[in-house]
Amino acid sequence: MLLENLNLTLEDIPRLEDRDFKGLERDYLYYRITGRVLFLLLISGVGASISLFGKMHFGYWLYPVLGILFLVLVLETVGFKYRGYSIRSMDVSFRRGWIVHRMTTVPLNRVQHCEFSQGLLGRLFDLATVRVFTAGGTSSDLDIRGLRKEDAIKVRDYITKLSAEYE
């Protein structure tokens, strides 16, 4: 068998189009906002404790926290529509980013294993993450977050099945 290494033009290279990506569950937006709000409540509790026992004025910590909360709500809401995933016959991709666009693509012939995970907050929202690993690393190469538990299990099983066909 003779292998050829042909030159390609930019027009010959297949592209992932916006229509190829499936959006995430709307509850994932609420999940992310809830996590940020819980963190800000923790910071607010620390600020309230300092202001009770110290000489710091109440507004010195409250107004910045409220400003950050507003900024988080806007950024999460606007950025949510830029998140999505695509599973094709030879690769799986995940994109995110409103200001800084990121897209990670993993060829299925490089997938070592795939796992499903669901944290405490994820169980409350019935959301899960599919983690895709390639050889040679201890962390995942691709995380698809914000899927319903049932969908995450289906995606994990499908990626595992497709990657096994390349062995």
N, C-alpha and C positions, 0 to 999 in steps of 0.2 A: 504494500500500500504506500503510495507516494503522497506525502502531505505538501500542500501548497500554502504559501503565505502571501495572499493577495493583498495589494494595496486597496484601501477603501477611501472614498471621498466622504465628506461630512454628510452628504445626502444619502449615502449607502448605509450609514449607521442607524440601526433601529432606535427609536426614542420611546421613552415612557411619556405618555401624554397625561394631562390632567384627568381625562376621562377614564384612564386606566386605574385610578386610585379610588378605593372605597373609603368613605369617611368613617370616623369613629362614632361610638354611641354618644348621644347627647348627655347622658348621665356622666360621662367622663369629664365633661366641662365642670359639672357640679362637684365631682369628686376632686378635681384639681383645686377648685376654688375653696372647697371645704378644708382641704389640707393646708392651704395658705392661710385661711382664716384661723384655724386652730393654732398654727404657729404664731400668728400675730397676737392671738389671745394670750398665749404663753408669754410673749415679750411684754404685752400690756400688763400682765400680772406682776412681772418683775419690775416694770416701771412704776406701777402703783405701790408696790412694797417699798421701793426706794423713796418715793415721794411721801409716804406715810412716816417713814423713820428718818428721813433726811430733810434737807432744806430745799429740795428741788420742787419747783412749782408744778402743779398738776398738768398744765398745758404744755410743758416742755417735752413731755414724752407722748401725750395723747394726740396732739395735732400731727406730728410726723407719722405716727402709727395709722391714723385715719387717712392721711395722704398716701401712704404706701398701700393701704387697703384699696383705695380708689384706683390707684395705678395698677395693682394686681388684677382687679376686676376687669379693667379695660383691656389690658394686655392679654389676659387669658381668653376673654370673650372674642376679641378680634383674631388672635392667633389660632383659635380652635379650628377654624375652617381650613387652615393650611396643613392640618394633620391628616394622615391617611396611609393606607397600605395597599399593596398590589401583589398578588400571587400569580405568577405566570408559569408556563410549563418548564422554564429553565432557571428562574430566579424568583426571589421574594424581595420586595422593597418596602421601605417605610420613609415617609417624608414628614418634615415638621419645619416650623420656623416662619415667622411673619416678617421679622426684620432681617434675620440671618437665615437663609434657606438652607436646609440640610436634607439630603436624601442618601440613605444607605441601602445598598443592594448587595445581596449575598447570592451567588450562584448555588443552585441546589446540589450540584455535584461536589461542592465543598462543605456541605453541612455534615457535621459530626453527629450532633444530636439536637433535639428540640424539647423544651420543657414548658410546662404550664405552671403559673404561680398566681396566688391570690392572697393579698394581705388583709389585715383587719378592716381597714377602711374600704378596701375593694369588696370584701364580703358584704358590707353594709349596702353598697351600691350594686352588688352582683356583677362586678367587673373583674377582669383578670388580665394577665400579661402572658404573651407567648414569647419565650426567649429562644433565639436560634444561635447555636454555637458552631464554630468551625474548628478545625484541628489547630492545636498549638496555643490555645489561650485558656485562661481560667475564668474569664468573664465572657458574657455573651457578645456576639458581634452585631446582633440586631434584636431589638425589643419592640414588640408590637403591643402597646399598652392601650387600654380603653375598650376591650372587647367584652361582650357578655360572656359569662362563664361557659355556656354551651357552645358559643361560637369559637371561643378560644380553644376549647378541646377539639373541635372540628378542624380548626386551622392547624393546630399542633399535629394532629393525626394525618392530615393531608400533606403537610410539609415533610413529615417523617416518611410517609409512603412514597412521595415523589423522590426524596433524596435517596431512599433505598434502591430505587430503580437504576441509579447511576453506579451502584457498587458492582 
